[in-house]
């Protein structure tokens, strides 16, 4: 009987699964419009009182996007005031919608990769999985790895699409 040889295992390919860097935790949005007079005007005294009495605990451990979904003139200090409440409670808080928060956290997670470990390696960036990874992660991992990788491919080790190959 002839021995079965796993050529994929012997190929020296390094696989990166972007799902390993997927942002964790629930993301919610704090909308400034909910705290404006008639949904349009910020009255300083009322706004400060609303921020003092607001239940900030609902954001504990969550990723929070800070937005104003209406076309209102909101002074910049008001965003700062909200952030002073969110920063100590939220896992992460920033100005932007839920998509922006997701992208920012994804980029932060990818930035923690020690790309020097992939120097002169043949890398396959896994192409399918259970979570919607999105274009931002694929573009960023390519940006990070291109300076060090011997080659970058997309897909699965048994079926890849070449993306980049270092010129000799």
Secondary structure, 3 states (H helix, E strand, C coil): CCCCCCHHHHCCEEEECHHHHCCCCCEEEEEHHHHCECCCECCHHHHHHHHHHCCHHHHCCCEEEEECCCCCCCCHHHHHHHHHHHCCCCCEEEECCHHHHHHHHHHHHHHCCCHHHHCCCEEEEECCCCCCCCHHHHHHHHHHHHCCCCEEEEEECCEEEEEEECCC
